[in-house]
């Protein structure tokens, strides 16, 4: 077993899971580039000129972040609402991450608290968890702050919100995420991190994590070392 992973899991009483990646692939069957294009059309309909570097942007969250610079709160709300609706549709056909369910169930059996800390909307996360019969294992669900893109990770505020709701301390938590923004947000407040490199190219971007895994199955093993 990965020694760094074992050490991090051993001291963590609470697992904070990013959603898109460690739990499921949100836009697997509802392509993110199409959602980003829908958001751009909404902006154009509101009289907003889209800059060249955003015209082919495939990530809808990047489009949402860009809207914050417009300093037009009503438009930010409309874009966020449209993204939320797309996410709610997407999670009905999202692709579960291999071994994500096993991680959640194993953590529950190991008496570890489990939360989700996501830049996706809380409504979408909750709908997915209910549909997959996982909601009973997870509390709280911290999603994207509505119409406040600056409040998303790497801002540590969502991580702090989860810690408060769990009534715990940063040193008792570990965050599992597949993005540098996950690692940055957690480490900013003293939370240990596990980088989920579900693609080989992600290893380099997650080197600041306390441990790196290539499969969520490694978390299951780390939670049950006595069964090895």
N, C-alpha and C positions, 0 to 999 in steps of 0.2 A: 504494500500500500504506500502511496505517496506520503512521505513523512510530514511534509508541510501541511497537507490536507488533514491528516490524522490529528495533528496538534491543534489546528484551528477548530475542527469539529468537536474535539474532546472538551474544549473549554467553553463552547457555545451552548447556552440554554435556549436561545431563540434563533430560528432561521428566518431571514428576510429574503424573500425571493423576488427578483425581477420577474415580470410576467412574460413579455414577448422574448422568447429564447429559452429560459430555464423551465417554463411551464408549458408553453405552446408556441407555435409559429402563427401569429395572429392573422397575417395576410397571405397565408399559403394558398388559399383558394379564392381570395378576393384581393387581387394584386394591389400592392401599395402604390405603384406608379399610377394606376387608374384613380385611386383615391386622391393622390396629390394633384392630378389633372383636374379633378372635380373641384378641389379647393381653389385652384388657380382660376377656373371659370367663374367661381363665385366672386373672387376678388375683382376680376375684370367687369363683372356685372355691376359691381359697386363703384366702378370708375377708377379702379386702381391699376396703375401701369406695372406690369410684371418685369423686373429686371432680367437681362439676358441670362445671368448665372442661375436663375430660378426656373427658367422655362422648361428645362429637362430634369429638374430635381425629382427623383423617384420617392423620396421620403416625405410623407405627409406631415410628420412632426417638424421637419425642417421648414416646410411652408408655413406651418403655424407659428413657429418661432419668429420667422421673418415678419409676420404681421404685427408683432409687438412694436417694431420700429416705426410703424405708421402713426402711432399715437392717436389711434381712432378706436376707442374701446368697443363701440357697437360692432365694428367690422371684426375685431378679434373674437367677440362673442359669437358672431355668426359662423366664422370659420371653425371655431372650437366645437360649436353645436353640430356642424356638418361632419366634422371628423368623428365626434362621438357617435353619431348615427351610423357612420360607415364602420366604425369599430364594432358596434353592437351587431351589425349584420355579419361582419367578418368572423366573429367568434363562433357563430353558429356552424361554420364549416372550417374552423381553425384546425391545424394539424397538431395533435398532442406531441410534446417532446418525449422521446423515448426515456422511460424510467422516471419521468416527472411524478406520475401518480405514486410509484413505489417510494420515491423520496418522501413525499408528503405523508404517506401512511407509515413509513418507517420512522420518521421524525415524531409522529404522534405516538407510536408505540414506545419510542425511546423517551417519552415525556418531554419533548422539546416543543416549545411554542413555535407557531409558524405564521408569518405575515406575508402579504404581498405589498411590494413598494414599486409602483409602476408609473411610467410616463403615459400609459394608456388610460382611458377613462375608467373610473371605478365601476361605472355601470356595466361596461363591457367585461371587465375582469369578473365581477360578481356573477353576471349571466353565464359566463363560461364555467365557473366553479360550480354553480348550481346544476347546470346541464350535465356536468361530468361527475356529480355526486362528491364533490370535494369541499364544498362550502363549510361543512361542519368541522373540518379540520383547520380552517384558516381564519384567523382574526388578529389584527384588522386587515382590511384592504385599503391601502392608501393609493389613490389614483392621481391623475393629473389635476392640478388646481384649475378650476374653470376660468377660462379667459385670462390666464396669467402664465404665459409661456415661460417667463423668467423664473417661475417657481418650480419648474421641472428639474429633475436631475440633469446636470451635476450640482444644482443647488441642493444642499444637504437637508433642506426643510422637510421633504417627504420622509427621509430616514428618521429625522428627529420626531416627526409626528408618529411614526410607527413605534418608536421607543417609548414615547409618552403613553400611548394607548396600551402597550404591553406592561407598563409600570415597571420598567427595568432600566438598565444602564448600558451604555455603548459597549463596554468590555464584555458583556454577557451575550452579545449578538454577533452573527456573521451574515453578511449579505452575499448572495450568489447572483452574479450578473454576467451578461455577455458583452458588455459595452464599457469602454473607458469612462463614460459618464457615471456608470454605476459604481465603479471603483473609486472615482474621485469623490462622489457624494458621500459614500460610506466612510472613507478614510479621513475626510474633513472633520468628522465628529468622533473619530476613534473607534469605528466599527471595523472589525476584521473582514476581509474580503476573499471570495473565491471566484476566480474568473472562469466562466464557462466558454471554452473555445470550441464551439461546435463545428467550426471550420478551421482548417490549418492556418489560414491567413490571419486568424484572430489571435493566435498565440502572441505575436509580437506586440499587439495593441493592449494586451492584458498583463504585461510583465510586471506592472506595479502591484498586482494582486498578491495577497499573502500565499495563495496556492492557486494552481491552475488545473482544471480537469478538461478532458475531452469528451466525457460522457457523464450524464447524471447518475449512471450506475455506480460511479465511484463514490458518490455521496451515500448511496444505500449501503455500500460495503463499509464505509467509515462509520456509519451509525450503528452497525452491527459487527464490530471487530471480534466479538467473542464467538461468532459463527464461522470464522475463517478456519 
